[in-house]
């Protein structure tokens, strides 16, 4: 039987105390913030606790909040056995975005964490192969950061593209 977001959150706060923030949202939109150094431990608990059994990391993504000085890593979790879900969020300092890997909890995190590293510069401490996955190894910068400015060329190839709005016949 599914455990609702509030019930999952209650189990987390009973076990991890202040390392888990308040529950925001309800139902499928329930989310809680977790301290970066505790995320792997919290995820392992969610995976292994019989009443929870979150066996699937559905998605891992990251968002840049320059005004707050943080990059937020978002973990969408699902239990196939119990048919419930929850979202965890971790805020890391934008200047030094480091969070523990969850690769040993869910192997699927390997490529998802590499993508967050590649595009936003999040370093997943303990990751087995943290390197770029979409961009060339010598790419400079993190393209999904709000302040990213693309270089005008890469190895002699122009990165400047015409705007579709400026093409003839468009008004």
Backbone as ProteinMPNN parsed JSONL, in Angstrom:
{"seq_chain_A": "XXXXXXXXXXXXXXXXXXXXXXXXXXXXXXXXXXXXXXXXXXXXXXXXXXXXXXXXXXXXXXXXXXXXXXXXXXXXXXXXXXXXXXXXXXXXXXXXXXXXXXXXXXXXXXXXXXXXXXXXXXXXXXXXXXXXXXXXXXXXXXXXXXXXXXXXXXXXXXXXXXXXXXXXXXX", "coords_chain_A": {"N_chain_A": [[0.847, -1.185, 0.0], [0.583, 2.22, -0.857], [2.526, 4.804, 0.67], [1.735, 7.962, 1.751], [3.033, 11.254, 0.883], [3.403, 12.793, 3.252], [3.611, 10.769, 5.168], [5.931, 9.456, 4.324], [7.741, 11.527, 4.615], [7.568, 11.888, 7.394], [8.758, 9.505, 8.323], [11.336, 9.973, 7.375], [12.129, 12.303, 8.817], [11.963, 11.311, 11.405], [14.063, 9.516, 11.37], [16.305, 11.003, 10.396], [16.187, 13.551, 11.43], [16.868, 17.016, 11.644], [18.27, 17.056, 9.273], [16.634, 16.687, 7.175], [14.475, 18.76, 5.519], [11.391, 20.705, 5.757], [8.285, 19.376, 4.49], [7.145, 20.081, 1.294], [4.416, 20.776, -0.787], [1.989, 18.326, -2.012], [0.821, 14.927, -2.378], [1.743, 13.653, -5.533], [3.438, 15.752, -5.89], [4.933, 16.14, -3.651], [7.749, 17.204, -1.833], [10.975, 17.348, -0.307], [13.7, 19.025, 1.233], [17.102, 18.075, 1.548], [20.079, 17.821, 3.504], [23.204, 18.284, 1.877], [25.414, 16.558, 2.573], [24.165, 14.366, 3.604], [22.6, 13.114, 1.707], [23.096, 10.655, 0.278], [22.925, 8.75, 2.294], [20.28, 9.145, 3.169], [18.927, 8.434, 0.82], [19.683, 5.737, 0.592], [18.372, 4.673, 2.82], [15.696, 5.178, 2.047], [15.547, 3.459, -0.142], [15.972, 0.926, 1.044], [14.26, 0.589, 3.263], [11.629, -1.409, 4.318], [8.862, -0.591, 4.244], [8.944, 1.434, 2.447], [10.734, 1.159, 0.136], [11.989, 2.475, -2.232], [12.8, 1.83, -5.218], [13.555, 2.958, -7.574], [15.278, 5.496, -9.158], [13.862, 7.855, -10.707], [14.488, 10.215, -12.012], [17.188, 12.548, -12.121], [18.053, 15.785, -11.756], [19.258, 19.173, -12.214], [19.159, 22.566, -11.131], [19.827, 25.986, -11.703], [20.171, 28.644, -9.508], [21.108, 31.587, -9.464], [20.582, 34.019, -8.075], [20.081, 33.183, -5.505], [22.424, 31.992, -4.988], [22.831, 29.271, -5.248], [22.919, 25.918, -6.55], [20.494, 23.646, -7.288], [20.009, 20.274, -6.745], [17.892, 17.801, -7.891], [16.034, 14.994, -7.014], [13.995, 12.569, -8.23], [12.029, 10.105, -7.003], [10.756, 6.743, -7.046], [8.658, 4.023, -6.075], [8.218, 0.905, -7.241], [7.063, -1.346, -6.121], [5.411, -0.385, -4.0], [4.113, 1.723, -5.212], [4.409, 4.502, -4.759], [5.708, 7.887, -4.56], [8.31, 10.376, -4.239], [9.968, 13.519, -4.039], [13.248, 14.625, -3.655], [15.335, 17.335, -2.676], [18.417, 19.007, -2.996], [20.36, 21.64, -1.96], [23.216, 23.219, -3.081], [26.205, 25.133, -2.716], [26.683, 27.534, -5.171], [29.167, 28.453, -5.934], [30.842, 26.4, -5.243], [29.786, 23.642, -5.988], [29.137, 20.776, -4.539], [28.147, 17.476, -3.893], [27.235, 14.381, -2.37], [27.536, 11.311, -4.181], [24.859, 9.264, -5.444], [25.148, 7.008, -6.758], [25.866, 4.441, -5.902], [23.604, 3.654, -4.658], [21.517, 3.725, -6.553], [22.333, 2.521, -9.563], [21.665, 3.795, -11.976], [22.07, 6.446, -11.522], [24.59, 7.083, -12.347], [24.957, 8.073, -15.09], [23.108, 10.165, -15.015], [24.098, 11.862, -13.01], [26.512, 12.502, -14.199], [25.589, 14.032, -16.326], [24.503, 16.271, -14.974], [26.853, 17.229, -13.899], [28.28, 17.815, -16.258], [26.731, 19.85, -17.487], [26.095, 21.746, -15.531], [28.134, 21.806, -13.675], [28.122, 20.462, -11.23], [29.684, 18.665, -8.723], [29.889, 15.333, -7.982], [30.629, 13.782, -5.26], [32.611, 10.945, -4.786], [31.754, 9.625, -7.016], [32.095, 7.152, -9.584], [33.074, 7.667, -12.146], [33.303, 10.455, -12.965], [32.948, 12.554, -15.442], [32.673, 14.553, -18.404], [29.698, 14.028, -20.338], [28.055, 14.769, -22.435], [29.214, 16.949, -23.712], [32.333, 17.905, -25.352], [35.485, 16.871, -23.902], [37.227, 19.036, -23.534], [35.636, 21.266, -23.334], [34.76, 24.495, -22.225], [33.363, 25.711, -19.322], [29.932, 25.748, -18.027], [27.15, 25.047, -19.55], [24.358, 25.218, -18.804], [24.167, 26.992, -16.763], [22.906, 30.072, -15.592], [24.448, 32.349, -16.089], [26.121, 31.696, -18.134], [28.161, 32.24, -20.93], [28.444, 31.616, -24.215], [31.317, 30.755, -26.09], [32.461, 32.401, -29.076], [33.453, 30.679, -30.958], [34.471, 27.25, -31.445], [37.226, 25.365, -31.546], [37.815, 26.533, -34.053], [35.365, 26.393, -35.295], [32.425, 28.069, -35.894], [30.172, 29.125, -33.383], [28.06, 30.697, -33.557], [24.739, 31.24, -34.349], [22.117, 31.849, -36.645], [19.18, 33.62, -35.769], [16.029, 32.136, -35.752], [13.951, 33.854, -35.861], [14.855, 35.98, -37.325], [14.969, 35.248, -39.968], [14.201, 35.486, -43.519], [10.837, 36.202, -44.498], [9.682, 35.826, -42.073], [7.789, 37.444, -39.68]], "CA_chain_A": [[0.0, 0.0, 0.0], [1.411, 3.431, -0.933], [2.633, 5.721, 1.795], [1.612, 9.33, 1.244], [4.198, 12.11, 1.07], [3.567, 13.163, 4.662], [4.082, 9.583, 5.881], [7.333, 9.248, 3.936], [8.486, 12.606, 5.258], [7.626, 11.603, 8.831], [9.79, 8.471, 8.511], [12.639, 10.596, 7.148], [12.491, 13.187, 9.924], [12.203, 10.456, 12.58], [15.368, 8.887, 11.211], [17.406, 11.925, 10.089], [16.013, 14.822, 12.137], [16.966, 18.289, 10.923], [18.938, 16.888, 7.966], [15.544, 16.7, 6.198], [13.659, 19.957, 5.703], [9.93, 20.602, 5.753], [7.644, 18.831, 3.296], [6.453, 21.065, 0.471], [3.534, 20.138, -1.755], [1.241, 17.142, -1.581], [0.656, 13.872, -3.38], [2.876, 13.449, -6.432], [4.288, 16.94, -5.867], [5.58, 16.248, -2.345], [9.205, 17.334, -1.928], [11.675, 17.773, 0.902], [15.104, 19.365, 1.044], [18.0, 17.254, 2.357], [21.439, 18.35, 3.576], [24.038, 17.627, 0.855], [26.276, 15.482, 3.084], [23.335, 13.24, 4.048], [21.709, 12.636, 0.645], [23.299, 9.237, -0.041], [22.404, 7.995, 3.437], [18.82, 9.253, 3.106], [18.48, 7.63, -0.323], [19.865, 4.32, 0.93], [17.266, 4.363, 3.723], [14.461, 5.122, 1.252], [15.596, 2.253, -0.977], [16.012, -0.317, 1.819], [13.215, 0.498, 4.281], [10.576, -2.26, 3.742], [7.596, 0.103, 3.996], [9.144, 2.459, 1.432], [11.321, 0.475, -1.025], [12.157, 3.296, -3.428], [13.735, 1.062, -6.043], [13.79, 3.633, -8.845], [15.606, 6.903, -9.305], [13.203, 8.181, -11.974], [15.236, 11.289, -12.66], [18.041, 13.416, -11.325], [18.306, 16.98, -12.549], [19.789, 20.272, -11.421], [18.671, 23.889, -11.509], [20.708, 27.065, -11.284], [19.526, 29.795, -8.891], [22.201, 32.515, -9.153], [20.178, 35.025, -7.086], [20.189, 32.545, -4.187], [23.787, 31.479, -4.846], [22.8, 27.809, -5.131], [22.457, 25.001, -7.576], [19.647, 22.666, -6.617], [19.961, 18.96, -7.358], [16.552, 17.273, -7.642], [15.951, 13.539, -7.134], [12.622, 12.066, -8.297], [12.092, 8.7, -6.599], [9.516, 5.982, -7.206], [8.654, 2.637, -5.616], [7.343, 0.056, -8.067], [6.326, -2.267, -5.251], [4.383, 0.312, -3.221], [3.462, 2.702, -6.092], [4.432, 5.864, -4.237], [6.844, 8.658, -5.037], [8.681, 11.584, -3.501], [11.076, 14.279, -4.62], [14.208, 15.19, -2.704], [16.095, 18.446, -3.244], [19.639, 19.348, -2.279], [20.919, 22.928, -2.364], [24.67, 23.304, -2.906], [26.738, 26.459, -3.029], [26.964, 27.692, -6.597], [30.604, 28.655, -6.094], [31.523, 25.112, -5.022], [28.66, 22.703, -5.912], [29.566, 19.404, -4.262], [27.156, 16.652, -3.203], [27.585, 12.959, -2.402], [26.911, 10.54, -5.239], [23.908, 8.204, -5.081], [25.409, 5.965, -7.747], [25.898, 3.127, -5.252], [22.23, 3.355, -4.261], [20.859, 3.426, -7.816], [23.34, 2.63, -10.629], [21.217, 4.723, -13.019], [22.556, 7.785, -11.189], [25.883, 7.312, -12.984], [24.856, 8.968, -16.244], [22.353, 11.355, -14.636], [25.026, 12.736, -12.303], [27.47, 13.0, -15.188], [24.921, 15.092, -17.082], [24.452, 17.46, -14.11], [28.23, 17.718, -13.842], [28.635, 18.341, -17.577], [25.978, 21.036, -17.874], [26.011, 22.738, -14.454], [29.339, 21.805, -12.86], [27.928, 19.84, -9.919], [30.634, 17.585, -8.477], [29.289, 14.269, -7.181], [31.723, 13.192, -4.494], [32.59, 9.486, -4.731], [31.289, 9.067, -8.289], [33.106, 6.25, -10.142], [33.596, 8.084, -13.459], [32.736, 11.778, -13.178], [33.527, 13.277, -16.567], [31.631, 15.042, -19.304], [28.973, 12.968, -21.044], [27.432, 15.337, -23.629], [30.116, 17.91, -24.344], [33.721, 17.444, -25.463], [36.265, 16.969, -22.673], [37.901, 20.332, -23.397], [34.659, 22.351, -23.337], [34.956, 25.396, -21.091], [32.159, 26.244, -18.69], [28.761, 24.926, -17.7], [26.157, 25.715, -20.408], [23.015, 25.459, -18.258], [24.182, 28.041, -15.742], [22.251, 31.281, -16.109], [25.418, 33.359, -16.501], [27.011, 31.126, -19.136], [28.288, 32.932, -22.209], [29.089, 30.708, -25.155], [32.412, 31.306, -26.886], [32.014, 32.579, -30.467], [33.851, 29.534, -31.781], [35.055, 26.091, -30.77], [38.201, 24.758, -32.464], [37.68, 27.118, -35.388], [33.993, 26.238, -35.794], [31.57, 29.113, -35.335], [29.031, 28.709, -32.563], [27.025, 31.701, -33.785], [23.645, 30.738, -35.166], [21.095, 32.842, -36.968], [17.916, 33.465, -35.075], [14.918, 31.761, -36.625], [13.075, 35.013, -35.958], [15.425, 36.935, -38.268], [14.989, 34.698, -41.324], [13.238, 36.117, -44.435], [9.488, 35.643, -44.491], [9.188, 35.794, -40.683], [7.507, 38.813, -39.229]], "C_chain_A": [[0.889, 1.244, 0.0], [1.399, 4.221, 0.369], [2.583, 7.119, 1.203], [2.866, 10.127, 1.572], [4.462, 12.466, 2.515], [4.078, 11.983, 5.478], [5.538, 9.28, 5.569], [8.202, 10.287, 4.63], [8.628, 12.351, 6.759], [8.686, 10.544, 9.134], [11.191, 9.067, 8.343], [13.053, 11.488, 8.317], [12.697, 12.408, 11.219], [13.621, 9.896, 12.547], [16.516, 9.889, 11.109], [17.269, 13.309, 10.712], [16.086, 16.031, 11.225], [17.691, 18.193, 9.593], [17.914, 16.872, 6.838], [14.65, 17.891, 6.513], [12.174, 19.663, 5.647], [9.433, 20.031, 4.429], [6.908, 19.954, 2.586], [5.602, 20.313, -0.534], [2.856, 18.912, -1.179], [1.202, 16.122, -2.706], [1.907, 13.679, -4.207], [3.847, 14.632, -6.449], [5.009, 17.116, -4.534], [7.099, 16.258, -2.506], [9.762, 17.797, -0.591], [13.13, 18.045, 0.567], [15.946, 18.552, 2.026], [19.372, 17.907, 2.369], [22.331, 17.572, 2.606], [24.865, 16.445, 1.375], [25.487, 14.244, 3.492], [22.529, 12.578, 2.932], [21.88, 11.151, 0.349], [22.723, 8.346, 1.066], [20.871, 7.997, 3.443], [18.286, 8.383, 1.969], [18.608, 6.134, -0.058], [18.738, 3.844, 1.852], [15.96, 4.225, 2.94], [14.411, 3.88, 0.369], [15.375, 0.991, -0.146], [14.899, -0.488, 2.841], [12.02, -0.265, 3.697], [9.253, -1.549, 3.429], [7.712, 1.143, 2.877], [9.644, 1.889, 0.113], [11.338, 1.319, -2.302], [13.245, 2.662, -4.29], [14.104, 1.77, -7.341], [14.119, 5.114, -8.66], [15.059, 7.284, -10.681], [13.967, 9.248, -12.744], [16.101, 11.993, -11.632], [18.345, 14.598, -12.231], [18.867, 18.058, -11.632], [19.31, 21.589, -12.007], [19.609, 24.939, -10.949], [19.881, 28.23, -10.74], [20.605, 30.806, -8.497], [21.835, 33.567, -8.111], [20.271, 34.489, -5.663], [21.6, 32.022, -3.932], [23.858, 29.97, -4.725], [22.49, 27.144, -6.47], [21.682, 23.931, -6.817], [19.642, 21.368, -7.418], [18.638, 18.329, -6.931], [16.529, 15.785, -7.96], [14.485, 13.137, -7.124], [12.676, 10.561, -8.071], [10.727, 8.033, -6.717], [9.708, 4.569, -6.665], [7.681, 1.848, -6.488], [6.506, -0.88, -7.203], [5.153, -1.571, -4.56], [3.641, 1.395, -4.002], [3.348, 4.091, -5.453], [5.705, 6.567, -4.71], [7.096, 9.848, -4.134], [9.831, 12.245, -4.248], [11.942, 14.808, -3.492], [14.975, 16.287, -3.424], [17.302, 18.723, -2.354], [20.149, 20.669, -2.836], [22.414, 22.935, -2.058], [25.133, 24.689, -3.333], [27.139, 26.519, -4.497], [28.46, 27.83, -6.852], [31.395, 27.36, -5.955], [30.449, 24.024, -4.883], [29.109, 21.248, -5.771], [28.477, 18.698, -3.464], [27.607, 15.196, -3.323], [26.864, 12.268, -3.561], [25.884, 9.57, -4.657], [24.046, 7.029, -6.051], [25.408, 4.564, -7.124], [24.526, 2.705, -4.726], [21.437, 2.919, -5.492], [21.893, 3.589, -8.922], [22.955, 3.595, -11.75], [21.704, 6.149, -12.756], [23.865, 8.105, -11.898], [25.774, 8.332, -14.105], [24.103, 10.248, -15.891], [23.247, 12.353, -13.901], [26.072, 13.306, -13.264], [26.853, 14.138, -16.002], [24.856, 16.383, -16.254], [25.839, 18.068, -13.946], [28.579, 18.448, -15.145], [27.987, 19.695, -17.852], [25.919, 22.128, -16.816], [27.227, 22.76, -13.524], [29.184, 21.219, -11.475], [28.901, 18.666, -9.793], [29.975, 16.577, -7.534], [30.411, 13.477, -6.524], [31.559, 11.678, -4.397], [32.104, 8.83, -6.018], [32.417, 8.275, -8.949], [33.746, 6.751, -11.437], [33.061, 9.47, -13.826], [33.523, 12.526, -14.25], [32.376, 13.693, -17.477], [30.986, 13.873, -20.062], [28.344, 13.477, -22.341], [28.387, 16.237, -24.416], [31.523, 17.346, -24.455], [34.487, 17.692, -24.159], [36.888, 18.336, -22.464], [36.937, 21.527, -23.44], [34.872, 23.195, -22.084], [33.604, 25.892, -20.602], [31.034, 25.237, -18.56], [27.551, 25.553, -18.381], [24.77, 25.944, -19.828], [23.012, 26.435, -17.083], [23.665, 29.332, -16.369], [23.242, 32.323, -16.627], [26.392, 32.857, -17.57], [26.978, 31.96, -20.416], [29.076, 32.011, -23.137], [30.193, 31.425, -25.923], [31.95, 31.426, -28.335], [32.456, 31.455, -31.402], [34.457, 28.452, -30.902], [35.937, 25.384, -31.789], [38.011, 25.236, -33.905], [36.297, 26.99, -35.997], [33.122, 27.288, -35.109], [30.44, 28.504, -34.508], [27.875, 29.691, -32.698], [25.987, 31.127, -34.74], [22.675, 31.879, -35.463], [19.847, 32.555, -36.15], [16.845, 33.083, -36.073], [13.965, 32.941, -36.813], [13.562, 36.03, -36.974], [15.43, 36.44, -39.705], [13.934, 35.388, -42.195], [11.876, 35.417, -44.358], [8.908, 35.528, -43.091], [8.898, 37.222, -40.257], [7.142, 38.852, -37.78]], "O_chain_A": [[1.845, 1.319, 0.771], [0.388, 4.288, 1.068], [3.311, 7.423, 0.258], [3.66, 9.734, 2.426], [5.608, 12.448, 2.964], [4.891, 12.166, 6.384], [6.295, 8.888, 6.456], [9.263, 9.968, 5.166], [9.696, 12.577, 7.328], [9.433, 10.678, 10.103], [12.117, 8.712, 9.073], [14.2, 11.435, 8.759], [13.518, 12.799, 12.049], [14.291, 9.815, 13.576], [17.587, 9.658, 11.671], [18.148, 14.153, 10.538], [15.452, 16.071, 10.171], [17.722, 19.172, 8.847], [18.276, 17.025, 5.672], [14.135, 18.022, 7.623], [11.758, 18.513, 5.507], [10.073, 20.182, 3.389], [6.14, 20.691, 3.203], [6.044, 19.301, -1.078], [3.098, 18.51, -0.041], [1.519, 16.436, -3.853], [3.006, 13.555, -3.665], [4.958, 14.517, -6.968], [5.639, 18.15, -4.313], [7.664, 15.43, -3.221], [9.115, 18.534, 0.154], [13.719, 17.376, -0.282], [15.563, 18.361, 3.18], [19.793, 18.484, 1.366], [22.233, 16.348, 2.518], [24.998, 15.437, 0.681], [26.073, 13.182, 3.704], [21.844, 11.584, 3.177], [20.882, 10.45, 0.183], [22.11, 7.315, 0.79], [20.245, 6.966, 3.693], [17.297, 7.672, 2.146], [17.736, 5.355, -0.442], [18.214, 2.744, 1.681], [15.207, 3.272, 3.143], [13.339, 3.313, 0.159], [14.668, 0.082, -0.581], [14.619, -1.615, 3.25], [11.449, 0.166, 2.696], [8.596, -1.881, 2.442], [6.702, 1.673, 2.412], [9.028, 2.118, -0.927], [10.774, 0.927, -3.323], [14.436, 2.92, -4.117], [14.887, 1.24, -8.129], [13.342, 5.875, -8.083], [15.715, 7.062, -11.698], [14.076, 9.192, -13.969], [15.788, 12.03, -10.441], [18.837, 14.424, -13.346], [18.94, 17.874, -10.417], [19.086, 21.712, -13.211], [20.126, 24.792, -9.841], [18.996, 28.742, -11.426], [20.981, 30.88, -7.327], [22.697, 33.974, -7.332], [20.511, 35.248, -4.724], [21.939, 31.654, -2.807], [24.817, 29.433, -4.17], [21.89, 27.731, -7.371], [22.164, 23.383, -5.826], [19.318, 21.356, -8.605], [18.303, 18.323, -5.746], [16.95, 15.364, -9.037], [13.797, 13.337, -6.123], [13.291, 9.829, -8.846], [9.688, 8.662, -6.518], [10.788, 3.992, -6.782], [6.475, 2.093, -6.472], [5.356, -1.167, -7.535], [4.04, -2.096, -4.534], [2.647, 1.932, -3.515], [2.327, 4.766, -5.586], [6.644, 5.934, -5.192], [6.228, 10.273, -3.372], [10.566, 11.596, -4.992], [11.447, 15.361, -2.51], [15.236, 16.193, -4.623], [17.215, 18.68, -1.127], [20.347, 20.803, -4.043], [22.827, 22.69, -0.925], [24.53, 25.328, -4.195], [27.852, 25.647, -4.993], [28.96, 27.37, -7.879], [32.497, 27.242, -6.491], [30.219, 23.531, -3.778], [29.418, 20.581, -6.758], [27.952, 19.238, -2.491], [28.288, 14.832, -4.282], [25.723, 12.602, -3.88], [26.022, 9.112, -3.523], [23.167, 6.172, -6.143], [24.988, 3.604, -7.77], [24.314, 1.54, -4.389], [20.773, 1.882, -5.481], [22.299, 4.717, -9.199], [23.833, 4.153, -12.408], [21.743, 6.969, -13.674], [24.217, 9.276, -12.04], [26.445, 9.363, -14.061], [24.427, 11.313, -16.415], [23.162, 13.557, -14.145], [26.465, 14.466, -13.143], [27.54, 15.106, -16.327], [25.125, 17.465, -16.774], [25.979, 19.288, -13.863], [29.108, 19.559, -15.124], [28.634, 20.591, -18.395], [25.718, 23.298, -17.14], [27.335, 23.643, -12.674], [30.033, 21.454, -10.615], [28.936, 17.783, -10.651], [29.558, 16.925, -6.429], [31.048, 12.626, -7.144], [30.512, 11.183, -3.982], [32.048, 7.603, -6.101], [33.577, 8.684, -8.882], [34.84, 6.313, -11.793], [32.439, 9.64, -14.874], [34.606, 13.056, -14.001], [31.247, 13.228, -17.322], [31.637, 12.877, -20.378], [28.121, 12.689, -23.26], [28.355, 16.265, -25.646], [31.876, 16.412, -23.734], [34.168, 18.614, -23.409], [37.063, 18.759, -21.322], [37.375, 22.671, -23.568], [35.135, 22.66, -21.007], [32.806, 26.424, -21.373], [31.155, 24.067, -18.921], [26.976, 26.502, -17.848], [24.053, 26.808, -20.33], [21.968, 26.677, -16.478], [23.952, 29.638, -17.526], [22.904, 33.102, -17.518], [27.379, 33.528, -17.874], [25.914, 32.331, -20.912], [30.229, 31.674, -22.868], [30.021, 32.565, -26.354], [31.125, 30.628, -28.781], [31.913, 31.293, -32.495], [34.892, 28.702, -29.779], [35.439, 24.862, -32.787], [38.044, 24.444, -34.847], [36.081, 27.444, -37.121], [33.094, 27.375, -33.881], [29.839, 27.5, -34.89], [26.843, 29.545, -32.043], [26.32, 30.597, -35.8], [22.45, 32.756, -34.63], [19.509, 31.404, -35.877], [16.775, 33.673, -37.151], [13.252, 33.012, -37.815], [12.781, 36.859, -37.442], [15.87, 37.172, -40.592], [12.9, 35.824, -41.691], [11.791, 34.202, -44.176], [7.742, 35.163, -42.942], [9.721, 38.111, -40.474], [6.875, 39.925, -37.239]]}, "name": "protein", "num_of_chains": 1, "seq": "XXXXXXXXXXXXXXXXXXXXXXXXXXXXXXXXXXXXXXXXXXXXXXXXXXXXXXXXXXXXXXXXXXXXXXXXXXXXXXXXXXXXXXXXXXXXXXXXXXXXXXXXXXXXXXXXXXXXXXXXXXXXXXXXXXXXXXXXXXXXXXXXXXXXXXXXXXXXXXXXXXXXXXXXXXX"}
